[in-house]
Amino acid sequence: MNDNHHKCNKTSYQFSHDHIYSIHPFIETFLHLTFKAVQIYMQPTSGNMDMMINKTKALFVSGLSLTALAGCLDDPYVYPNDQVKPPVVTPPDSITLYGKDSDDRFKLAVVDKDSIEADVDANGHVSQGNIRTQPISNEENGPLLVTITEDGQGARIQSTSVTNAAVDLDFSAELTALEFDVRVLDKPDTANSVKLHTQSEYQVDDDKNVDITSALMALSSMPPQTMMVPFSCFDGQDLNEVTTPFALASDSNLKFEISNIHLTEYDIDPAEKPQALECDNKSNPVDLHEWRIFVQDIPDSWDPAGWGQTITAWATDGNIQQEWQHDHIYITYDGIGAGENGGLVLAVTNLDTLTDDERRDISAFIDGGHLEFMLKVDSYGSHPTKRLQVQMETNFGNGTPQYLDAGFAEGEWKQVRIPLAALLKNEDGTLNVNAIRNIEKPLSILPEWVENQDTLEGMWIRVGSVKLAF
């Protein structure tokens, strides 16, 4: 509570004579008038002196009470209602498979290339064949460093029933998500395959898995991030008779940190949550040699090369003209009205006929990769900020727009380099692991949005040599 406000309470006070006169000038005036009135109407004699003193005390106390009450009535402060309490938020039900307060029905173990299983000990250590774990902190059941070696020889880490018998978790598979924190230290090879499994039988069932290879490839060298996988992705697995609720298997070398493995039951299908990994992805991976998006670098050729050659100039209303100038695209804003917006898009194909396998997966480029292109702005017209907005667009959102400096590349060609991780991050700064493998428009560039009487009229923009680069 603010120290300048004092709540009115029924409290007894004892005042000394000096305190009374130091409280407020009003009291001093009140006392002076009170004693004057007593002197006039009650002449003190030996018989009535005690009466006069007693009446004076009564008048004085009454005056103090009225003064204090006036202060209460004049106080503008709105005091909180002590009876109002914040609503109680019930956290979702969760079962920890590995981490703080781990469920003792499950244990963490590894399985090597020869299918030999070994338990992770209480200190986080195990070494079996081509897989080993070690703790990276003194925290009980804290983060583990997992190393899988011998290229081409698979291994896995898993949480299994202590008795190998089925466990009834009493969770709805349709409302449950498998979640864990992961940090990838060495980028997996593009030929590697990393999958999550969960099963009711003791052996891994390859028909019930979720491929997380591209997600781990993209997360290489990035801070730890929580992976959320809807349990419904595991092809009808039953949480009422589960033996291995979590298994991460790699068929080749892999080095990563893992922690806080748990199952969480939500009040909605976790697949509807934006951070949930999609169950099945059919997009086409972009290999490292496919760095061209829209590039004209072949001598004596008019045609560009790359996987983003579908050009579209769009506007909310009005006209934007596009023109291919042999080695770059030229767009002009001529006849566009006030408050209208528009820009240039390079797409993987005609979006009206787009199929799942025509979207592109750029996870191999995320670690250290950039979107790079050449830009020249002949004129910013009368745009109020003279800033351009750059983004990538996917069927999982448009990532985070990046804004170029005001007046950038005005009257001259300049190179633009933007980290892919910056373009494809969530609002909380984590990487959007669905967006990176569902690219529909590898480049979308437009003037910063205008409203009311501001206009894009008179702007001329040139874009060329669009690529992915390290």
C-alpha positions as CSV (number, residue, x, y, z in Angstrom):
1,M,0.0,0.0,0.0
2,N,1.2,3.5,-0.7
3,D,2.7,5.0,2.4
4,N,0.9,8.3,1.8
5,H,-2.5,6.6,2.4
6,H,-3.6,5.5,5.8
7,K,-6.6,3.2,6.1
8,C,-9.3,4.5,8.6
9,N,-9.5,2.1,11.6
10,K,-11.2,2.2,15.0
11,T,-8.0,2.9,16.9
12,S,-7.5,4.5,20.3
13,Y,-4.9,7.3,20.4
14,Q,-3.2,9.1,23.3
15,F,-2.0,12.6,22.6
16,S,0.3,14.8,24.6
17,H,-0.3,18.5,24.7
18,D,2.6,19.1,22.3
19,H,1.5,16.4,19.9
20,I,-1.9,18.0,19.6
21,Y,-0.6,21.3,18.4
22,S,1.8,19.7,16.0
23,I,-0.9,17.6,14.2
24,H,-2.7,20.2,12.1
25,P,-3.4,24.0,12.2
26,F,-7.1,23.3,12.3
27,I,-6.9,21.6,15.7
28,E,-5.1,24.6,17.1
29,T,-7.9,26.9,15.9
30,F,-10.5,24.5,17.2
31,L,-9.0,24.4,20.7
32,H,-8.7,28.2,20.9
33,L,-12.4,28.7,20.1
34,T,-13.4,25.9,22.5
35,F,-11.7,27.4,25.5
36,K,-13.0,30.8,24.6
37,A,-16.6,29.5,24.5
38,V,-16.1,27.8,27.9
39,Q,-14.7,31.0,29.5
40,I,-17.7,33.0,28.3
41,Y,-20.5,30.7,29.2
42,M,-19.1,29.1,32.2
43,Q,-17.4,31.4,34.6
44,P,-15.1,29.2,36.6
45,T,-15.7,29.1,40.3
46,S,-14.5,26.7,43.0
47,G,-17.8,24.8,42.5
48,N,-17.9,24.4,38.8
49,M,-14.2,24.2,37.8
50,D,-14.2,20.5,37.6
51,M,-17.4,20.6,35.4
52,M,-15.8,23.1,33.1
53,I,-12.7,20.9,32.7
54,N,-14.7,17.8,32.0
55,K,-16.9,19.5,29.4
56,T,-13.8,21.0,27.8
57,K,-12.3,17.5,27.5
58,A,-15.5,16.2,26.0
59,L,-15.6,19.0,23.4
60,F,-11.9,18.4,22.6
61,V,-12.3,14.7,22.1
62,S,-15.4,15.2,19.9
63,G,-13.5,17.7,17.8
64,L,-10.7,15.3,17.3
65,S,-13.1,12.5,16.3
66,L,-14.8,14.8,13.7
67,T,-11.4,15.9,12.4
68,A,-10.3,12.3,12.0
69,L,-13.6,11.4,10.4
70,A,-13.3,14.3,8.0
71,G,-10.0,12.9,6.9
72,C,-11.6,9.5,6.3
73,L,-14.4,11.0,4.3
74,D,-12.0,13.1,2.2
75,D,-9.6,10.2,1.4
76,P,-9.8,9.4,-2.3
77,Y,-7.8,6.2,-2.2
78,V,-9.7,3.1,-3.2
79,Y,-8.7,0.3,-0.9
80,P,-8.5,-3.3,-2.2
81,N,-11.2,-5.7,-1.2
82,D,-9.5,-8.2,1.1
83,Q,-12.1,-10.8,0.1
84,V,-11.2,-10.8,-3.6
85,K,-8.8,-13.6,-4.5
86,P,-7.2,-14.4,-7.8
87,P,-8.7,-17.4,-9.6
88,V,-7.1,-20.7,-9.0
89,V,-5.4,-22.1,-12.1
90,T,-5.2,-25.8,-12.2
91,P,-2.0,-26.9,-14.0
92,P,-2.3,-29.8,-16.5
93,D,-1.7,-33.3,-15.2
94,S,1.9,-34.4,-15.9
95,I,4.0,-37.5,-15.4
96,T,7.8,-37.1,-15.3
97,L,9.6,-39.9,-17.0
98,Y,13.0,-38.4,-16.3
99,G,13.7,-35.2,-14.3
100,K,12.8,-33.8,-11.0
101,D,10.3,-36.0,-9.1
102,S,10.6,-38.8,-11.7
103,D,7.8,-41.4,-11.7
104,D,9.3,-44.5,-10.1
105,R,7.4,-46.9,-12.4
106,F,9.9,-46.0,-15.2
107,K,13.6,-46.1,-15.6
108,L,16.0,-44.5,-18.2
109,A,18.1,-46.9,-20.2
110,V,20.1,-47.1,-23.4
111,V,20.1,-49.8,-26.1
112,D,23.3,-50.1,-28.3
113,K,23.8,-51.2,-31.9
114,D,23.7,-54.9,-30.8
115,S,20.3,-54.4,-29.0
116,I,22.0,-54.7,-25.6
117,E,20.2,-52.7,-22.9
118,A,21.8,-51.0,-20.0
119,D,20.2,-48.7,-17.3
120,V,21.4,-45.2,-16.6
121,D,22.6,-45.2,-13.0
122,A,21.5,-42.8,-10.3
123,N,24.3,-40.4,-11.2
124,G,23.4,-40.2,-14.9
125,H,26.2,-42.5,-16.2
126,V,26.0,-45.4,-18.5
127,S,28.3,-46.7,-21.3
128,Q,27.1,-49.5,-23.5
129,G,28.6,-50.3,-26.9
130,N,28.3,-47.3,-29.1
131,I,26.1,-45.1,-26.8
132,R,27.0,-43.4,-23.5
133,T,25.5,-40.8,-21.2
134,Q,27.0,-38.5,-18.6
135,P,25.5,-35.7,-16.4
136,I,26.3,-32.1,-17.2
137,S,25.4,-30.7,-13.7
138,N,25.2,-31.9,-10.1
139,E,21.4,-31.7,-10.2
140,E,19.6,-35.0,-9.4
141,N,18.1,-36.4,-12.6
142,G,19.4,-33.3,-14.4
143,P,20.4,-32.8,-18.1
144,L,22.3,-35.6,-19.7
145,L,24.9,-35.5,-22.5
146,V,24.1,-38.4,-24.9
147,T,26.7,-39.5,-27.4
148,I,26.0,-42.1,-30.1
149,T,29.1,-43.2,-32.1
150,E,30.1,-45.6,-34.9
151,D,28.6,-44.0,-38.0
152,G,25.8,-46.1,-39.4
153,Q,25.4,-48.2,-36.2
154,G,22.1,-47.1,-34.5
155,A,21.4,-46.8,-30.8
156,R,18.7,-45.3,-28.7
157,I,17.9,-43.8,-25.2
158,Q,14.5,-44.7,-23.7
159,S,12.2,-44.6,-20.7
160,T,10.8,-48.0,-20.0
161,S,8.7,-49.8,-17.4
162,V,10.9,-50.9,-14.4
163,T,9.2,-54.3,-14.5
164,N,8.9,-54.5,-18.3
165,A,5.1,-54.9,-17.7
166,A,2.5,-52.5,-19.1
167,V,1.7,-49.5,-17.0
168,D,-1.8,-47.9,-16.9
169,L,-1.2,-44.1,-17.0
170,D,-4.9,-43.3,-17.2
171,F,-4.2,-40.5,-19.7
172,S,-6.1,-39.8,-22.9
173,A,-3.8,-40.3,-25.9
174,E,-5.8,-37.6,-27.8
175,L,-5.0,-35.0,-25.1
176,T,-1.5,-36.0,-24.1
177,A,1.8,-34.7,-25.4
178,L,5.3,-36.2,-25.1
179,E,7.7,-33.3,-24.1
180,F,11.4,-33.0,-23.5
181,D,14.1,-30.4,-23.6
182,V,16.9,-30.9,-26.1
183,R,20.1,-29.2,-27.2
184,V,21.9,-30.5,-30.2
185,L,25.7,-30.2,-30.1
186,D,26.7,-31.8,-33.4
187,K,24.6,-31.3,-36.5
188,P,23.3,-34.7,-37.7
189,D,24.3,-35.8,-41.1
190,T,21.6,-35.2,-43.8
191,A,21.5,-39.0,-44.4
192,N,20.9,-39.6,-40.7
193,S,17.5,-40.5,-39.4
194,V,16.3,-39.7,-35.8
195,K,12.9,-40.9,-34.7
196,L,10.8,-40.9,-31.6
197,H,9.0,-44.1,-30.6
198,T,6.6,-45.2,-28.0
199,Q,5.0,-48.6,-27.7
200,S,3.0,-51.0,-25.6
201,E,5.3,-53.9,-26.6
202,Y,8.9,-54.0,-25.3
203,Q,10.5,-53.8,-28.8
204,V,10.4,-50.6,-30.8
205,D,7.6,-50.7,-33.4
206,D,8.9,-48.8,-36.5
207,D,5.3,-48.2,-37.7
208,K,4.7,-46.0,-34.7
209,N,7.2,-43.2,-34.8
210,V,7.7,-39.5,-35.5
211,D,10.7,-38.3,-37.5
212,I,12.5,-35.4,-35.8
213,T,15.6,-35.4,-37.9
214,S,15.1,-32.0,-39.5
215,A,14.1,-30.5,-36.2
216,L,17.3,-31.6,-34.5
217,M,19.3,-30.6,-37.6
218,A,17.9,-27.1,-37.3
219,L,18.4,-26.9,-33.5
220,S,22.1,-27.6,-33.8
221,S,24.2,-25.2,-31.8
222,M,21.1,-23.4,-30.6
223,P,20.0,-23.0,-26.9
224,P,17.9,-25.8,-25.4
225,Q,14.4,-25.9,-26.6
226,T,11.3,-27.9,-25.6
227,M,10.0,-30.4,-28.1
228,M,6.3,-31.1,-27.9
229,V,4.9,-34.1,-29.8
230,P,1.2,-35.0,-29.6
231,F,0.9,-38.6,-28.4
232,S,-1.7,-39.2,-31.0
233,C,1.1,-39.0,-33.6
234,F,2.1,-42.5,-32.5
235,D,-0.6,-44.3,-34.5
236,G,-3.1,-45.1,-31.9
237,Q,-0.8,-46.1,-29.0
238,D,-2.7,-46.8,-25.8
239,L,-1.5,-45.0,-22.7
240,N,-3.4,-47.5,-20.5
241,E,-0.9,-50.2,-21.4
242,V,2.3,-48.5,-22.2
243,T,5.7,-50.1,-21.6
244,T,8.0,-47.5,-23.3
245,P,6.4,-44.1,-23.3
246,F,9.6,-42.5,-24.8
247,A,12.4,-43.7,-27.0
248,L,14.7,-41.6,-29.1
249,A,16.6,-43.6,-31.8
250,S,19.3,-42.5,-34.2
251,D,20.7,-44.7,-36.9
252,S,24.0,-42.8,-37.0
253,N,26.3,-40.5,-35.0
254,L,24.5,-38.0,-32.7
255,K,25.5,-35.8,-29.8
256,F,22.9,-34.0,-27.8
257,E,21.7,-33.0,-24.3
258,I,18.3,-34.1,-23.1
259,S,16.4,-33.4,-19.9
260,N,12.9,-33.0,-18.4
261,I,11.2,-35.9,-20.3
262,H,7.5,-36.0,-19.4
263,L,3.9,-36.7,-20.5
264,T,1.4,-33.9,-20.1
265,E,-2.4,-34.2,-20.5
266,Y,-4.0,-31.0,-21.7
267,D,-7.6,-29.9,-21.9
268,I,-7.4,-29.6,-25.7
269,D,-5.7,-31.6,-28.4
270,P,-2.0,-30.6,-28.1
271,A,-1.7,-30.8,-31.9
272,E,-3.7,-27.5,-31.9
273,K,-0.9,-25.8,-29.9
274,P,1.5,-23.7,-32.1
275,Q,4.6,-25.2,-30.6
276,A,3.5,-28.8,-31.2
277,L,5.5,-30.7,-33.8
278,E,3.4,-31.9,-36.8
279,C,3.0,-35.7,-36.8
280,D,3.9,-36.3,-40.5
281,N,5.8,-34.2,-42.9
282,K,6.0,-34.8,-46.6
283,S,8.0,-31.7,-47.7
284,N,11.0,-31.9,-50.0
285,P,14.4,-31.3,-48.2
286,V,16.6,-28.6,-49.7
287,D,20.1,-30.2,-50.0
288,L,23.2,-28.1,-49.5
289,H,23.8,-27.9,-53.3
290,E,20.4,-26.4,-53.8
291,W,21.3,-23.0,-52.4
292,R,19.8,-21.1,-55.4
293,I,16.3,-19.7,-54.8
294,F,16.2,-17.3,-57.8
295,V,19.6,-16.7,-59.3
296,Q,20.7,-15.9,-62.9
297,D,24.3,-17.0,-62.8
298,I,24.6,-19.0,-66.0
299,P,26.5,-17.2,-68.8
300,D,24.5,-16.5,-72.0
301,S,21.3,-17.8,-70.4
302,W,18.2,-15.7,-69.9
303,D,16.5,-18.1,-67.5
304,P,17.2,-18.0,-63.8
305,A,17.9,-21.1,-61.7
306,G,16.5,-22.1,-58.3
307,W,13.5,-23.5,-56.5
308,G,11.6,-20.3,-55.9
309,Q,10.9,-19.1,-59.4
310,T,7.1,-18.4,-59.2
311,I,7.0,-14.5,-59.1
312,T,4.0,-12.7,-57.8
313,A,3.5,-9.0,-57.2
314,W,0.5,-8.4,-55.0
315,A,-1.5,-5.4,-53.7
316,T,-4.4,-4.9,-51.3
317,D,-5.8,-2.6,-54.0
318,G,-4.3,-0.8,-57.0
319,N,-1.4,-1.7,-59.4
320,I,2.1,-3.1,-58.9
321,Q,4.0,-3.9,-62.0
322,Q,6.7,-6.6,-62.2
323,E,9.3,-7.1,-64.9
324,W,12.2,-9.5,-65.4
325,Q,15.4,-7.6,-66.2
326,H,17.6,-10.6,-67.2
327,D,19.3,-10.8,-63.8
328,H,16.8,-9.2,-61.4
329,I,13.1,-8.5,-60.8
330,Y,11.9,-4.9,-61.1
331,I,8.7,-3.8,-59.4
332,T,7.0,-0.4,-59.5
333,Y,4.2,1.1,-57.6
334,D,2.1,3.0,-60.1
335,G,-1.5,3.8,-59.4
336,I,-1.7,2.4,-55.9
337,G,-4.0,4.3,-53.5
338,A,-3.5,5.9,-50.1
339,G,-3.4,3.3,-47.3
340,E,-2.9,0.4,-49.7
341,N,-0.1,-2.1,-49.4
342,G,1.7,-4.7,-51.5
343,G,5.0,-6.3,-52.4
344,L,6.9,-9.0,-54.2
345,V,6.8,-12.8,-53.4
346,L,8.9,-15.6,-54.7
347,A,7.1,-19.0,-54.3
348,V,8.0,-22.6,-54.7
349,T,5.2,-23.1,-57.2
350,N,1.7,-21.9,-58.1
351,L,0.2,-21.8,-54.6
352,D,-3.3,-22.6,-56.0
353,T,-2.1,-26.0,-56.9
354,L,0.5,-26.5,-54.1
355,T,0.9,-30.1,-52.8
356,D,2.6,-31.2,-49.5
357,D,5.7,-32.5,-51.3
358,E,6.3,-29.2,-53.0
359,R,6.9,-27.4,-49.8
360,R,10.6,-27.2,-48.9
361,D,12.5,-28.1,-45.8
362,I,15.5,-25.8,-45.2
363,S,16.6,-27.3,-41.9
364,A,20.1,-28.2,-43.3
365,F,20.7,-24.4,-43.6
366,I,19.4,-23.1,-40.3
367,D,22.7,-23.6,-38.4
368,G,24.7,-20.6,-39.6
369,G,22.6,-20.1,-42.7
370,H,21.3,-16.8,-44.1
371,L,18.7,-15.6,-46.7
372,E,20.8,-13.5,-49.1
373,F,19.9,-11.3,-52.0
374,M,20.8,-8.1,-53.8
375,L,18.6,-5.0,-53.5
376,K,18.4,-1.6,-55.1
377,V,15.6,0.9,-54.4
378,D,15.4,3.5,-57.2
379,S,12.9,5.5,-55.2
380,Y,11.1,5.2,-51.8
381,G,8.5,7.7,-53.2
382,S,6.8,9.4,-50.3
383,H,6.9,6.3,-47.9
384,P,6.8,7.7,-44.3
385,T,9.5,5.4,-42.9
386,K,11.5,4.3,-46.0
387,R,11.8,0.8,-44.5
388,L,11.4,-2.5,-46.2
389,Q,10.1,-5.7,-44.5
390,V,11.5,-9.1,-45.3
391,Q,10.1,-12.5,-44.3
392,M,9.6,-16.1,-45.3
393,E,6.1,-17.5,-45.5
394,T,4.9,-21.0,-44.6
395,N,1.7,-22.9,-43.9
396,F,2.7,-22.6,-40.2
397,G,2.9,-18.8,-40.2
398,N,5.1,-16.2,-41.6
399,G,7.8,-16.3,-38.9
400,T,9.2,-13.0,-37.7
401,P,9.5,-10.1,-40.1
402,Q,12.8,-8.4,-40.4
403,Y,13.1,-4.7,-41.2
404,L,15.9,-3.1,-43.1
405,D,17.3,0.2,-42.1
406,A,15.5,3.3,-43.2
407,G,16.6,4.3,-46.7
408,F,18.6,1.1,-47.2
409,A,20.0,0.6,-50.7
410,E,18.5,3.8,-52.0
411,G,20.1,4.5,-55.4
412,E,22.6,1.7,-55.2
413,W,22.9,-2.1,-55.2
414,K,23.5,-3.6,-51.7
415,Q,23.6,-7.1,-50.4
416,V,21.0,-8.2,-47.8
417,R,21.9,-11.1,-45.4
418,I,19.4,-12.2,-42.7
419,P,19.9,-15.2,-40.4
420,L,17.4,-17.9,-41.2
421,A,16.9,-18.6,-37.5
422,A,15.8,-14.9,-37.1
423,L,13.3,-15.2,-39.9
424,L,11.7,-18.4,-38.6
425,K,11.4,-18.0,-34.9
426,N,8.4,-18.0,-32.6
427,E,7.2,-15.0,-30.5
428,D,9.2,-16.3,-27.5
429,G,12.4,-16.5,-29.5
430,T,12.5,-20.3,-30.0
431,L,12.8,-21.8,-33.4
432,N,9.6,-22.7,-35.3
433,V,10.4,-26.3,-36.0
434,N,7.3,-26.7,-38.2
435,A,7.9,-23.6,-40.3
436,I,11.5,-24.5,-41.2
437,R,10.3,-27.6,-43.1
438,N,7.2,-26.1,-44.7
439,I,8.5,-23.2,-46.8
440,E,6.1,-22.0,-49.4
441,K,7.5,-18.5,-50.1
442,P,11.3,-18.3,-49.5
443,L,11.2,-14.5,-50.1
444,S,8.5,-12.0,-49.3
445,I,9.5,-8.3,-49.5
446,L,7.3,-5.3,-49.1
447,P,7.4,-1.7,-47.9
448,E,6.6,-1.3,-44.2
449,W,2.8,-1.3,-43.8
450,V,1.0,2.1,-44.4
451,E,-2.4,3.4,-43.3
452,N,-4.7,6.3,-43.8
453,Q,-3.2,8.9,-46.2
454,D,0.3,7.4,-46.5
455,T,1.1,5.8,-49.8
456,L,3.5,3.5,-51.7
457,E,3.0,5.5,-54.9
458,G,6.2,6.1,-56.8
459,M,8.3,3.4,-55.2
460,W,10.7,1.4,-57.5
461,I,12.4,-1.7,-56.1
462,R,14.9,-4.2,-57.7
463,V,15.6,-7.7,-56.3
464,G,18.1,-10.3,-57.6
465,S,20.4,-13.2,-56.9
466,V,18.2,-14.7,-54.1
467,K,19.9,-17.6,-52.3
468,L,20.6,-19.5,-49.2
469,A,24.2,-18.9,-48.0
470,F,26.4,-19.7,-45.0
